[in-house]
Amino acid sequence: MANEPRDPMPLEEPMFILGNGEMYRNQTEVKMSQIVLPCHANYCGELSAGQLLKWMDSTACLSAERHAGCSCITASVDDIHFETTIGVGQVVNITAKVNRAFTSSMEVGISVSCEDLFSDRQWKVCHAFATFVARRTEAGKVQLKQVIPRTQAEQMEYSLAAERRRMRLIHAEIINDLLSSCSSQTVSECLDYQDAVPAERTRVESVELVLPPHANHQVSTFGGQIMAWMENVATISASRLCNAHPTLRSIDMFHFRGPSHIGDRLVLKAIVNNAFKKSMEVGVCAEAYQGGEPLRHINTAFMTFEVLDNDRKPCTLPRIRPEPVDGKRRFQEAIARKKIRLDRKYIISCKQSEVPLSVPWDPSNQMYLSYNNVSALKMLAARSNWVLTSEKNKVSLYTLEENQMLCFKVETHVAVAAEQVFLLLSDLRRRKAWDHHYKSCDTEDWSKFSFAITRIECEVITDSHEDDTIYRVVTPSVTKGGKVQDFILLASRRRPCDSGDPYLIALRSVTLPAYPPTEDYNRGEVLCAGFSIWEEENSFTKISYYNQATPGVLPYISTDIAGLSSSFYCTFASCSAFLEENKDNLASLPTSTL
């Protein structure tokens, strides 16, 4: 009984006291606590990753069904990175709750921690996001009720869930683009290595019969059970390469392409695609069939393994000799996926305070930079401890000091429809019409690197995507006689996902090899800035501008924050006038903005 997935006994959800004094608990939150027994462990005395995946899936499914009021199935799971392993005798604590519901799907956040009962220590193991879909009923497709976030943390996750959903929808497209455009690393040298392990040696194929204990109450195979079987064959494949006990470190985002049912035979195939110096990628495919019917593709996943020494440090791995044709393709694709994993870790997984001010941009990481750009703005906007510093004619200036970082917010209202405000503010080239910081400056012609003097205020460098544009912005010096300052900015635009969401224009600095800093300019950097545009009734719109004041930005606002100036009011009064004057003149906007 102990090693089978069980319905977790939901513990009492944490209570929150809201601003109005109301006691609140999240009704979709489900908790599972399991002590790790020898039957749950692998040959190293550590909790099997497959068993953990089953527990995670069961907990998340119960949370989804609690919200939906009907049975749900696992549709996809985002990247999972396992930070630590869990030993026999320790307790696994899993918490799952619905972050946001869309039409018939919902995002469930899953948090896993480990507890040592003898030392009273707890530590994080992993965090994941799974998408569940409500099953059709006899009445047809289920329309899920909306999640109403009540706490600041819930509001933040609710807002970020829309951005994560957008990234899931274009994930496969971005990977395919990268695989088709990335420069191929030659594999011919691998064929010459005398100590290289033939990839055929790592090939594993196994068949599992889906029995009632493997299925849920709708006789479909547990998604977590399929993941556990896939992890099992992947571990065997990785072991054949290194002749040691590998540790699963991460699983790439994957989608379930179809259901599996009781009586199905699941064919699981695994092979090491590539071995890097300290890690290896194993590709796993799951297919199902019954009787003489053809195989149905259920899922494909890519798992990254390491081999740890006695000090828990990664060991150097043997090289792999890929199979002809398909093996070489898998070898090359593994290199591309490794780059994507590094981009994700570098851009998304870091805490906001650890992300560099300027991140190198290239087509392969634009999805993650755009995600990070918009998410950072949403997280800044979700803060509740803003302090009103100054107000003039209904234009308000707020500040927030946190972690040695000063942030400011300017808020105003205009009698212009939100979509029109969004379109007018989306193109930074039009900002010179209302923001004196974007006024004309003499500068060199960067496109030719000549000494011809031109007048550049704000130019488009590239339209990297229909929702993302990179600009070079030149601003005058705050001090008399000082250097002119320039910025290379990624502008990411988002329309509302639902009627209650704002329009967003997020800004952050990026670096481009073709536009390096020069001695004639101070290269300014923006960590997080942008507009949140909320539609209110009767074509009345609330505009909030946010900025994390980096050294390059602080001089422009410091006198306002200190109460020595009200230039923020003049700037946003000018912005309001610009919006009202141009609200009926959208035809002149550039096509990329529209």
TORMI-372847 format. One record per residue (C-alpha): chain; z, x, y. Coordinates in pm, 1 decimal. Example, Ala and Ser with C-alpha at 12.3 -4.5 7.8 and 13.67 -1.06 7.14 Angstrom:
2
(node A,(780.0,1230.0,-450.0));
(node A,(714.0,1367.0,-106.0));
END
This chain:
594
(node A,(0.0,0.0,0.0));
(node A,(89.3,275.3,245.5));
(node A,(-253.8,433.3,253.9));
(node A,(-445.1,107.4,309.2));
(node A,(-523.6,-29.9,657.6));
(node A,(-259.3,-284.8,746.2));
(node A,(-222.8,-532.9,1026.0));
(node A,(9.2,-348.6,1264.7));
(node A,(323.0,-527.7,1371.9));
(node A,(274.2,-556.7,1749.5));
(node A,(567.5,-411.7,1932.1));
(node A,(693.8,-566.8,2251.1));
(node A,(454.6,-483.7,2532.3));
(node A,(598.5,-294.3,2829.6));
(node A,(717.4,-513.5,3113.5));
(node A,(599.4,-458.6,3469.6));
(node A,(744.2,-601.8,3787.1));
(node A,(456.7,-692.2,4018.1));
(node A,(469.9,-683.5,4396.1));
(node A,(569.3,-1048.9,4411.0));
(node A,(859.3,-988.5,4172.4));
(node A,(682.3,-1149.6,3875.3));
(node A,(752.8,-1004.1,3530.3));
(node A,(425.6,-917.3,3357.8));
(node A,(308.5,-780.2,3024.5));
(node A,(-46.9,-727.3,2902.5));
(node A,(-116.2,-987.1,2635.9));
(node A,(-402.7,-789.4,2477.1));
(node A,(-192.9,-480.0,2409.5));
(node A,(-129.3,-400.9,2042.6));
(node A,(77.0,-112.9,1907.7));
(node A,(87.6,43.9,1563.3));
(node A,(335.3,306.5,1446.5));
(node A,(281.8,479.8,1110.8));
(node A,(476.1,758.9,948.0));
(node A,(244.9,1013.9,786.8));
(node A,(306.8,1027.5,411.5));
(node A,(158.8,1279.1,164.9));
(node A,(-95.3,1014.6,56.2));
(node A,(-232.5,1012.5,413.6));
(node A,(-265.8,1390.5,434.9));
(node A,(-536.2,1639.6,348.2));
(node A,(-501.4,1963.7,155.2));
(node A,(-336.9,2130.9,456.7));
(node A,(-55.6,1877.4,479.6));
(node A,(-207.5,1728.5,795.9));
(node A,(-303.8,1367.9,858.2));
(node A,(-660.6,1309.6,746.3));
(node A,(-882.9,1240.4,1046.9));
(node A,(-1048.1,965.0,844.6));
(node A,(-715.0,789.0,793.3));
(node A,(-641.9,817.0,1165.7));
(node A,(-982.0,666.1,1248.0));
(node A,(-904.8,369.5,1019.2));
(node A,(-573.1,308.3,1193.5));
(node A,(-734.8,337.9,1536.0));
(node A,(-1009.4,93.0,1444.6));
(node A,(-764.6,-161.0,1298.5));
(node A,(-541.2,-150.7,1606.0));
(node A,(-833.3,-180.6,1847.6));
(node A,(-985.9,-467.2,1649.4));
(node A,(-660.8,-664.9,1665.7));
(node A,(-648.9,-614.3,2041.7));
(node A,(-1008.9,-734.0,2077.2));
(node A,(-946.3,-1039.1,1859.4));
(node A,(-629.4,-1123.7,2048.4));
(node A,(-837.8,-1147.2,2366.7));
(node A,(-1145.0,-1311.4,2214.7));
(node A,(-961.5,-1563.7,1999.6));
(node A,(-1213.4,-1504.7,1720.3));
(node A,(-1320.6,-1231.0,1480.4));
(node A,(-1475.6,-916.3,1629.5));
(node A,(-1673.7,-621.2,1498.1));
(node A,(-1690.2,-259.1,1609.7));
(node A,(-2014.7,-196.7,1798.6));
(node A,(-1966.8,161.1,1920.0));
(node A,(-1711.2,432.5,1982.2));
(node A,(-1723.5,679.8,2270.0));
(node A,(-1662.2,1051.7,2228.2));
(node A,(-1331.5,1135.9,2060.3));
(node A,(-1171.2,1477.4,2107.2));
(node A,(-871.2,1553.5,1888.1));
(node A,(-634.0,1776.1,2084.6));
(node A,(-383.8,1840.4,1805.8));
(node A,(-330.9,1775.8,1435.7));
(node A,(-50.4,1563.1,1288.8));
(node A,(170.7,1675.2,1000.7));
(node A,(337.8,1494.4,711.7));
(node A,(663.3,1332.2,821.4));
(node A,(554.1,1284.8,1181.2));
(node A,(490.8,944.1,1335.7));
(node A,(157.6,829.3,1476.2));
(node A,(181.3,585.6,1768.9));
(node A,(-140.8,400.1,1852.6));
(node A,(-178.2,169.4,2152.3));
(node A,(-487.8,-41.4,2216.5));
(node A,(-567.8,-291.8,2490.9));
(node A,(-877.4,-460.4,2631.0));
(node A,(-982.1,-296.2,2957.4));
(node A,(-1266.7,-530.7,3044.9));
(node A,(-1473.4,-809.5,2889.6));
(node A,(-1843.0,-857.9,2952.8));
(node A,(-2057.1,-1143.0,2817.6));
(node A,(-1987.6,-1113.8,2444.2));
(node A,(-1861.6,-754.8,2426.9));
(node A,(-1547.8,-585.9,2550.9));
(node A,(-1414.8,-233.3,2598.6));
(node A,(-1090.1,-148.8,2422.3));
(node A,(-896.6,159.0,2528.8));
(node A,(-716.5,341.5,2245.7));
(node A,(-439.2,595.8,2302.0));
(node A,(-292.4,803.1,2017.2));
(node A,(23.6,1010.3,2038.6));
(node A,(241.5,1189.8,1785.4));
(node A,(618.2,1178.0,1757.1));
(node A,(849.2,1420.3,1580.8));
(node A,(1156.3,1224.3,1473.5));
(node A,(1373.0,1533.9,1428.4));
(node A,(1308.1,1698.3,1765.8));
(node A,(1247.5,1377.7,1965.9));
(node A,(921.6,1523.9,2100.5));
(node A,(602.5,1329.3,2171.4));
(node A,(257.8,1459.6,2257.0));
(node A,(-93.3,1327.4,2306.1));
(node A,(-340.8,1344.6,2018.6));
(node A,(-652.9,1171.8,2152.8));
(node A,(-785.2,892.4,2371.3));
(node A,(-1088.7,681.6,2292.1));
(node A,(-1287.7,382.3,2410.5));
(node A,(-1440.9,142.5,2158.9));
(node A,(-1677.2,-148.0,2220.2));
(node A,(-1619.4,-463.2,2018.4));
(node A,(-1847.9,-765.8,1996.3));
(node A,(-1723.2,-1118.3,1931.6));
(node A,(-1887.4,-1271.4,1624.4));
(node A,(-2108.3,-1573.5,1667.7));
(node A,(-1948.8,-1902.2,1574.2));
(node A,(-2110.6,-2222.7,1451.9));
(node A,(-2138.2,-2323.0,1816.9));
(node A,(-2341.8,-2010.5,1892.4));
(node A,(-2278.9,-1694.3,2094.1));
(node A,(-1923.7,-1647.2,2220.3));
(node A,(-1869.5,-1627.0,2596.0));
(node A,(-1562.1,-1408.0,2646.7));
(node A,(-1304.6,-1491.9,2910.0));
(node A,(-1264.2,-1234.4,3183.5));
(node A,(-981.7,-981.4,3186.4));
(node A,(-764.1,-1014.8,3497.2));
(node A,(-610.6,-673.9,3580.2));
(node A,(-262.8,-701.4,3727.4));
(node A,(-127.0,-346.9,3761.6));
(node A,(-280.4,-52.3,3943.5));
(node A,(-353.2,123.9,3611.8));
(node A,(-524.7,-186.1,3474.2));
(node A,(-731.3,-228.5,3790.5));
(node A,(-845.9,132.9,3761.8));
(node A,(-945.8,100.1,3395.2));
(node A,(-1114.1,-233.9,3465.3));
(node A,(-1324.5,-74.6,3738.0));
(node A,(-1410.0,237.7,3537.0));
(node A,(-1506.4,29.3,3232.3));
(node A,(-1818.2,-91.5,3414.0));
(node A,(-1924.1,268.3,3476.3));
(node A,(-1854.4,370.2,3116.8));
(node A,(-2062.6,75.1,2995.0));
(node A,(-2351.1,188.9,3213.5));
(node A,(-2326.0,539.0,3063.4));
(node A,(-2330.8,397.9,2708.9));
(node A,(-2645.5,198.9,2777.9));
(node A,(-2840.2,502.9,2897.4));
(node A,(-2674.9,761.2,2669.5));
(node A,(-2949.5,761.6,2406.2));
(node A,(-3220.8,777.7,2672.9));
(node A,(-3060.8,1078.5,2841.8));
(node A,(-3018.1,1261.9,2510.1));
(node A,(-3381.1,1195.8,2413.5));
(node A,(-3497.0,1324.9,2751.5));
(node A,(-3291.5,1640.5,2708.6));
(node A,(-3411.5,1700.5,2353.7));
(node A,(-3774.4,1665.2,2461.8));
(node A,(-3743.3,1886.6,2769.4));
(node A,(-3490.7,2154.4,2673.3));
(node A,(-3617.1,2503.3,2606.4));
(node A,(-3625.6,2569.8,2233.9));
(node A,(-3410.1,2850.0,2103.0));
(node A,(-3595.2,3042.8,1839.9));
(node A,(-3469.0,3002.2,1485.2));
(node A,(-3681.3,3277.2,1338.6));
(node A,(-3405.7,3534.0,1392.3));
(node A,(-3166.8,3320.3,1185.0));
(node A,(-3403.2,3345.1,891.8));
(node A,(-3365.2,3723.6,898.4));
(node A,(-2984.3,3737.7,889.9));
(node A,(-2874.7,3866.9,551.8));
(node A,(-2534.5,3696.1,572.5));
(node A,(-2666.8,3358.4,688.9));
(node A,(-2566.8,3063.1,471.9));
(node A,(-2859.9,2844.2,364.7));
(node A,(-2820.8,2496.0,512.1));
(node A,(-2909.7,2344.5,172.1));
(node A,(-2577.5,2475.2,40.2));
(node A,(-2390.2,2253.8,286.9));
(node A,(-2575.3,1934.5,196.5));
(node A,(-2347.8,1658.6,63.9));
(node A,(-2439.4,1313.1,-63.3));
(node A,(-2189.9,1053.7,-179.3));
(node A,(-2201.3,684.3,-267.6));
(node A,(-1918.7,439.0,-200.9));
(node A,(-1895.8,82.5,-331.2));
(node A,(-1759.3,-157.6,-67.9));
(node A,(-1473.0,-349.1,-230.5));
(node A,(-1248.4,-622.3,-81.9));
(node A,(-977.2,-373.7,30.2));
(node A,(-1244.2,-198.5,243.0));
(node A,(-1344.4,-516.1,426.2));
(node A,(-1196.4,-726.8,700.8));
(node A,(-1124.3,-1099.4,696.0));
(node A,(-1495.7,-1165.8,758.5));
(node A,(-1597.8,-965.0,446.0));
(node A,(-1763.2,-698.3,662.2));
(node A,(-1674.3,-335.8,601.6));
(node A,(-1414.3,-201.7,843.0));
(node A,(-1580.8,22.3,1100.4));
(node A,(-1285.4,257.1,1059.6));
(node A,(-1343.4,269.0,682.8));
(node A,(-1705.4,372.5,733.8));
(node A,(-1592.7,639.6,981.0));
(node A,(-1335.7,763.3,728.7));
(node A,(-1599.3,796.9,455.7));
(node A,(-1829.6,976.6,697.0));
(node A,(-1552.6,1215.4,796.5));
(node A,(-1486.5,1289.4,430.3));
(node A,(-1841.7,1402.7,347.8));
(node A,(-1865.3,1590.4,680.1));
(node A,(-1549.0,1785.4,593.8));
(node A,(-1690.8,1879.7,252.0));
(node A,(-2014.1,1994.2,417.8));
(node A,(-1826.9,2205.2,673.5));
(node A,(-1610.3,2359.1,397.8));
(node A,(-1919.3,2476.2,209.6));
(node A,(-2029.5,2678.4,510.2));
(node A,(-1701.3,2854.9,581.9));
(node A,(-1531.1,2848.8,238.1));
(node A,(-1214.6,2742.3,419.6));
(node A,(-1035.3,2430.6,538.1));
(node A,(-1208.6,2307.1,857.5));
(node A,(-1041.1,2100.8,1129.8));
(node A,(-1226.0,1813.6,1296.7));
(node A,(-1224.8,1866.2,1673.0));
(node A,(-1455.2,1598.4,1811.7));
(node A,(-1691.8,1314.0,1729.0));
(node A,(-1985.3,1236.1,1956.4));
(node A,(-2043.7,886.5,2089.3));
(node A,(-2206.9,669.7,1822.2));
(node A,(-2322.5,311.2,1763.3));
(node A,(-2309.4,92.0,1454.7));
(node A,(-2668.6,-18.0,1402.2));
(node A,(-2596.8,-292.9,1151.8));
(node A,(-2320.7,-450.5,940.4));
(node A,(-2210.6,-368.1,588.1));
(node A,(-2056.9,-617.4,344.9));
(node A,(-1858.4,-638.1,22.4));
(node A,(-2082.3,-536.3,-266.9));
(node A,(-2286.6,-291.0,-57.7));
(node A,(-2339.3,62.5,-179.6));
(node A,(-2293.4,301.2,111.9));
(node A,(-2493.5,622.2,81.7));
(node A,(-2334.2,895.7,293.4));
(node A,(-2525.0,1216.8,364.7));
(node A,(-2400.0,1521.1,554.8));
(node A,(-2532.5,1867.5,638.5));
(node A,(-2436.2,2145.1,880.9));
(node A,(-2696.7,2133.9,1157.8));
(node A,(-2590.6,2452.4,1336.2));
(node A,(-2306.4,2702.3,1340.3));
(node A,(-2199.1,2850.0,1669.2));
(node A,(-1959.2,3138.2,1707.0));
(node A,(-1637.3,2937.0,1684.5));
(node A,(-1753.6,2587.6,1589.6));
(node A,(-2011.8,2404.1,1381.4));
(node A,(-2188.5,2070.3,1413.0));
(node A,(-2219.0,1849.7,1105.3));
(node A,(-2459.2,1556.1,1107.7));
(node A,(-2365.5,1253.2,897.7));
(node A,(-2577.6,949.8,812.8));
(node A,(-2456.3,623.7,653.9));
(node A,(-2701.1,386.6,484.9));
(node A,(-2635.9,70.4,281.1));
(node A,(-2816.3,-123.9,9.5));
(node A,(-2758.2,-397.4,-245.6));
(node A,(-2951.5,-423.3,-569.5));
(node A,(-3310.6,-313.1,-528.0));
(node A,(-3335.2,-372.7,-152.1));
(node A,(-3434.6,-85.1,77.5));
(node A,(-3174.2,127.4,253.5));
(node A,(-3034.3,-7.2,582.1));
(node A,(-2932.8,246.2,847.0));
(node A,(-2569.9,176.8,939.5));
(node A,(-2469.9,474.8,1149.9));
(node A,(-2535.6,837.8,1240.3));
(node A,(-2261.3,1061.3,1379.6));
(node A,(-2226.3,1423.4,1486.5));
(node A,(-1891.3,1590.1,1422.2));
(node A,(-1770.3,1925.8,1548.7));
(node A,(-1542.2,2135.0,1326.1));
(node A,(-1342.2,2454.5,1371.7));
(node A,(-1162.5,2681.1,1125.9));
(node A,(-818.1,2784.8,1250.5));
(node A,(-632.8,3103.3,1157.0));
(node A,(-256.1,3136.8,1107.6));
(node A,(-206.3,3140.1,1485.6));
(node A,(-408.0,2818.1,1522.8));
(node A,(-693.2,3006.9,1691.2));
(node A,(-1059.7,2937.0,1602.3));
(node A,(-1214.7,3183.5,1358.6));
(node A,(-1565.0,3329.7,1378.3));
(node A,(-1801.1,3131.8,1154.1));
(node A,(-2093.4,3246.1,935.9));
(node A,(-2446.7,3190.5,1060.8));
(node A,(-2657.4,2909.0,920.2));
(node A,(-3012.8,2944.2,791.2));
(node A,(-3183.4,2608.8,866.9));
(node A,(-3409.7,2435.5,621.5));
(node A,(-3782.8,2430.3,698.8));
(node A,(-3920.8,2159.4,929.8));
(node A,(-3638.5,1904.0,964.0));
(node A,(-3372.7,2172.8,941.5));
(node A,(-3524.1,2359.6,1234.0));
(node A,(-3539.8,2037.1,1433.6));
(node A,(-3173.0,1963.1,1361.7));
(node A,(-3085.6,2322.9,1450.7));
(node A,(-3250.8,2288.7,1793.7));
(node A,(-3107.9,1943.8,1859.7));
(node A,(-2756.7,2070.6,1782.1));
(node A,(-2796.6,2327.8,2058.3));
(node A,(-2890.5,2054.5,2303.0));
(node A,(-2596.7,1837.5,2196.4));
(node A,(-2361.1,2133.4,2238.1));
(node A,(-2477.7,2164.5,2597.7));
(node A,(-2411.8,1793.4,2647.5));
(node A,(-2061.7,1831.6,2501.2));
(node A,(-1990.5,2121.8,2737.1));
(node A,(-2116.7,1918.8,3032.5));
(node A,(-1892.9,1629.2,2936.0));
(node A,(-1590.8,1855.6,2898.3));
(node A,(-1664.6,2039.1,3223.4));
(node A,(-1738.9,1734.5,3436.8));
(node A,(-1567.1,1430.7,3286.1));
(node A,(-1277.0,1543.0,3067.9));
(node A,(-1108.7,1755.9,3334.4));
(node A,(-845.0,1604.1,3556.5));
(node A,(-979.6,1525.2,3899.0));
(node A,(-776.0,1807.1,4053.7));
(node A,(-935.9,2056.5,3812.4));
(node A,(-1300.0,1964.5,3880.1));
(node A,(-1473.9,2222.0,4103.6));
(node A,(-1577.3,2102.2,4448.3));
(node A,(-1943.0,2169.2,4371.1));
(node A,(-2079.2,2127.6,4019.0));
(node A,(-2421.0,2272.9,3923.9));
(node A,(-2676.4,1993.6,3892.9));
(node A,(-2961.7,1980.0,3645.5));
(node A,(-3144.0,1690.1,3474.3));
(node A,(-2938.3,1724.0,3156.3));
(node A,(-2602.7,1662.8,3322.5));
(node A,(-2704.8,1411.2,3590.0));
(node A,(-2563.2,1119.3,3388.8));
(node A,(-2218.0,1281.2,3372.2));
(node A,(-2221.9,1393.4,3736.1));
(node A,(-2317.8,1042.3,3844.0));
(node A,(-2043.3,895.2,3625.2));
(node A,(-1785.8,1139.7,3762.4));
(node A,(-1902.6,1073.2,4118.1));
(node A,(-1861.8,695.5,4097.0));
(node A,(-1545.7,711.4,3884.2));
(node A,(-1372.3,943.9,4130.5));
(node A,(-1445.1,701.1,4415.4));
(node A,(-1318.6,405.2,4210.5));
(node A,(-998.8,592.3,4122.7));
(node A,(-941.5,682.5,4487.7));
(node A,(-1001.9,323.8,4598.2));
(node A,(-759.9,193.2,4334.9));
(node A,(-461.9,381.3,4481.6));
(node A,(-201.0,145.5,4621.4));
(node A,(6.9,380.2,4835.0));
(node A,(-223.4,407.0,5139.5));
(node A,(-35.1,433.1,5470.7));
(node A,(-174.2,273.6,5787.2));
(node A,(-196.7,554.5,6043.2));
(node A,(-388.7,395.0,6328.9));
(node A,(-566.1,71.4,6414.9));
(node A,(-794.4,-26.7,6701.1));
(node A,(-989.2,-349.9,6737.4));
(node A,(-961.2,-426.8,6364.1));
(node A,(-1085.5,-81.9,6256.9));
(node A,(-804.8,69.1,6048.6));
(node A,(-737.4,430.2,5949.0));
(node A,(-522.9,492.2,5639.7));
(node A,(-400.6,819.0,5487.6));
(node A,(-273.5,920.6,5146.1));
(node A,(-105.2,1252.4,5063.8));
(node A,(-83.5,1332.8,4694.9));
(node A,(-82.9,1656.7,4493.8));
(node A,(-130.6,1862.3,4810.4));
(node A,(-447.0,1666.3,4883.9));
(node A,(-497.9,1460.2,5199.5));
(node A,(-719.8,1152.6,5165.2));
(node A,(-819.4,905.7,5432.5));
(node A,(-970.4,559.0,5439.8));
(node A,(-1139.6,374.6,5725.8));
(node A,(-1171.6,-0.9,5690.3));
(node A,(-1351.6,-262.6,5895.5));
(node A,(-1533.4,-598.5,5863.9));
(node A,(-1884.6,-697.0,5967.5));
(node A,(-2067.5,-1029.7,5983.9));
(node A,(-2347.3,-901.6,5757.9));
(node A,(-2411.8,-985.6,5392.5));
(node A,(-2277.3,-725.9,5149.8));
(node A,(-2614.7,-651.9,4990.0));
(node A,(-2768.9,-586.2,5331.4));
(node A,(-2481.7,-352.1,5418.7));
(node A,(-2533.0,-172.8,5087.8));
(node A,(-2906.1,-124.8,5146.7));
(node A,(-2860.5,-4.2,5504.6));
(node A,(-2586.0,247.6,5420.3));
(node A,(-2743.8,371.7,5095.3));
(node A,(-2997.6,597.1,5268.4));
(node A,(-2807.9,882.8,5433.5));
(node A,(-3112.8,956.8,5652.7));
(node A,(-3031.3,645.5,5853.3));
(node A,(-2674.0,754.3,5915.8));
(node A,(-2777.7,952.7,6222.4));
(node A,(-2829.3,616.0,6394.1));
(node A,(-2454.5,550.8,6402.5));
(node A,(-2262.9,867.5,6302.9));
(node A,(-2257.6,1142.8,6566.8));
(node A,(-2171.7,1397.8,6295.2));
(node A,(-2529.4,1355.6,6167.4));
(node A,(-2697.4,1435.1,6496.9));
(node A,(-3002.4,1664.0,6526.5));
(node A,(-2952.6,2035.0,6465.0));
(node A,(-3192.3,2327.5,6480.1));
(node A,(-3222.3,2498.5,6144.4));
(node A,(-3457.9,2704.8,5932.3));
(node A,(-3723.0,2536.5,5720.3));
(node A,(-3551.5,2556.5,5381.3));
(node A,(-3852.0,2441.8,5186.8));
(node A,(-4044.6,2756.5,5278.6));
(node A,(-3754.9,2989.0,5368.7));
(node A,(-3948.7,3083.8,5682.2));
(node A,(-3809.9,3145.6,6029.7));
(node A,(-4000.7,2855.1,6182.5));
(node A,(-3757.6,2632.5,6370.9));
(node A,(-3761.7,2267.5,6272.2));
(node A,(-3524.8,1978.2,6326.1));
(node A,(-3352.7,1877.7,6004.2));
(node A,(-3067.1,1626.4,6013.6));
(node A,(-3062.6,1480.9,5663.8));
(node A,(-3337.4,1533.5,5409.4));
(node A,(-3394.0,1409.4,5056.6));
(node A,(-3408.5,1697.9,4811.1));
(node A,(-3476.8,1489.1,4502.7));
(node A,(-3454.3,1135.6,4371.0));
(node A,(-3300.7,1233.4,4037.7));
(node A,(-3267.0,871.0,3925.6));
(node A,(-3322.2,527.9,4075.0));
(node A,(-2948.1,513.0,4152.4));
(node A,(-2895.6,880.6,4239.0));
(node A,(-3037.6,1087.3,4524.4));
(node A,(-2958.1,1444.0,4633.3));
(node A,(-2955.3,1512.7,5008.4));
(node A,(-2911.9,1814.1,5230.7));
(node A,(-2707.0,1713.2,5532.6));
(node A,(-2665.0,1934.1,5841.2));
(node A,(-2373.2,1866.7,6075.3));
(node A,(-2275.0,2038.6,6400.1));
(node A,(-1974.0,2264.2,6427.4));
(node A,(-1648.7,2105.4,6536.7));
(node A,(-1557.5,2410.5,6744.8));
(node A,(-1769.0,2524.1,7036.0));
(node A,(-1991.3,2815.4,6938.5));
(node A,(-1908.2,2778.2,6570.5));
(node A,(-2158.5,2780.2,6287.2));
(node A,(-2354.8,2471.6,6194.2));
(node A,(-2237.1,2327.9,5861.8));
(node A,(-2453.0,2198.0,5577.8));
(node A,(-2378.6,1999.4,5261.3));
(node A,(-2573.9,1942.7,4938.2));
(node A,(-2468.0,1590.2,4841.3));
(node A,(-2529.8,1371.8,4538.2));
(node A,(-2532.6,1006.0,4646.4));
(node A,(-2477.7,762.5,4357.0));
(node A,(-2535.1,393.3,4425.7));
(node A,(-2399.1,105.7,4218.4));
(node A,(-2454.2,-265.7,4247.7));
(node A,(-2176.5,-499.1,4126.0));
(node A,(-2148.2,-538.0,3749.5));
(node A,(-1982.2,-880.1,3798.1));
(node A,(-1940.6,-1111.9,4095.1));
(node A,(-1593.4,-974.2,4169.0));
(node A,(-1702.4,-608.4,4189.7));
(node A,(-1791.4,-417.7,4507.0));
(node A,(-2111.0,-237.1,4594.7));
(node A,(-2049.4,139.1,4582.0));
(node A,(-2205.3,444.6,4745.4));
(node A,(-2034.6,756.8,4608.8));
(node A,(-2083.2,1108.2,4748.8));
(node A,(-1994.1,1450.1,4610.6));
(node A,(-2121.6,1806.4,4646.7));
(node A,(-2347.7,1969.3,4389.7));
(node A,(-2511.0,2310.7,4375.7));
(node A,(-2884.1,2374.2,4339.8));
(node A,(-3041.2,2718.3,4283.3));
(node A,(-3320.8,2636.0,4530.4));
(node A,(-3066.4,2563.3,4805.1));
(node A,(-2812.6,2846.9,4804.9));
(node A,(-2563.8,2905.1,5089.6));
(node A,(-2688.2,3128.8,5370.8));
(node A,(-2516.7,3339.1,5634.5));
(node A,(-2642.2,3112.7,5914.0));
(node A,(-2454.9,2806.4,5785.2));
(node A,(-2110.0,2721.8,5666.8));
(node A,(-2165.0,2552.6,5331.5));
(node A,(-1932.6,2252.6,5333.6));
(node A,(-1818.4,2079.5,5017.3));
(node A,(-1723.5,1719.9,4943.1));
(node A,(-1508.9,1644.8,4639.5));
(node A,(-1503.2,1266.4,4668.6));
(node A,(-1627.0,1035.7,4943.7));
(node A,(-1817.6,713.9,4986.2));
(node A,(-1827.3,344.4,5068.3));
(node A,(-1681.8,44.9,4888.2));
(node A,(-1848.4,-275.3,5011.0));
(node A,(-1683.9,-608.5,4927.8));
(node A,(-1855.7,-940.1,4977.4));
(node A,(-1634.5,-1201.8,5137.4));
(node A,(-1715.9,-1560.4,5228.2));
(node A,(-1974.3,-1672.4,5483.8));
(node A,(-2171.3,-1345.4,5484.0));
(node A,(-1860.6,-1156.6,5594.6));
(node A,(-1822.8,-810.3,5441.2));
(node A,(-1534.1,-564.5,5417.3));
(node A,(-1640.0,-198.2,5438.3));
(node A,(-1404.4,76.5,5322.6));
(node A,(-1496.8,441.7,5364.5));
(node A,(-1300.2,696.5,5156.4));
(node A,(-1282.6,1074.9,5170.6));
(node A,(-1074.0,1343.7,5004.0));
(node A,(-1040.9,1579.2,5295.8));
(node A,(-1161.0,1919.3,5175.7));
(node A,(-1150.5,2216.8,5416.4));
(node A,(-1510.6,2147.4,5520.2));
(node A,(-1434.3,1785.2,5607.7));
(node A,(-1080.4,1797.2,5748.7));
(node A,(-1173.5,1932.8,6095.1));
(node A,(-1383.7,1622.8,6163.4));
(node A,(-1091.6,1384.1,6113.9));
(node A,(-775.5,1589.9,6182.5));
(node A,(-737.5,1479.7,6545.8));
(node A,(-765.3,1114.7,6442.2));
(node A,(-501.8,1155.3,6171.6));
(node A,(-273.5,1332.2,6419.1));
(node A,(-313.8,1044.4,6666.7));
(node A,(-484.5,1262.7,6928.6));
(node A,(-819.6,1085.3,6906.7));
(node A,(-978.2,754.3,6808.6));
(node A,(-1324.9,884.0,6726.6));
(node A,(-1301.8,705.7,6389.5));
(node A,(-1305.3,378.2,6580.8));
(node A,(-1608.6,478.5,6787.7));
(node A,(-1795.9,585.4,6473.3));
(node A,(-1731.6,263.2,6283.0));
(node A,(-1783.3,41.4,6585.1));
(node A,(-2123.4,210.8,6610.7));
(node A,(-2173.5,149.8,6236.6));
(node A,(-2098.0,-221.0,6278.1));
(node A,(-2344.5,-247.5,6566.4));
(node A,(-2609.5,-64.6,6359.4));
(node A,(-2563.8,-302.6,6065.8));
(node A,(-2584.7,-615.1,6278.7));
(node A,(-2893.2,-491.2,6463.3));
(node A,(-3079.2,-403.6,6142.8));
(node A,(-2963.8,-672.8,5900.0));
(node A,(-3298.3,-852.0,5925.5));
(node A,(-3506.2,-534.3,5926.8));
(node A,(-3482.9,-415.4,5565.0));
(node A,(-3859.6,-376.6,5527.0));
(node A,(-3840.7,-38.4,5699.1));
(node A,(-3607.4,105.4,5435.7));
(node A,(-3750.0,370.6,5199.8));
(node A,(-3870.3,240.5,4863.3));
(node A,(-3614.3,452.2,4674.0));
(node A,(-3332.1,275.5,4856.8));
(node A,(-3465.5,-72.0,4791.1));
END
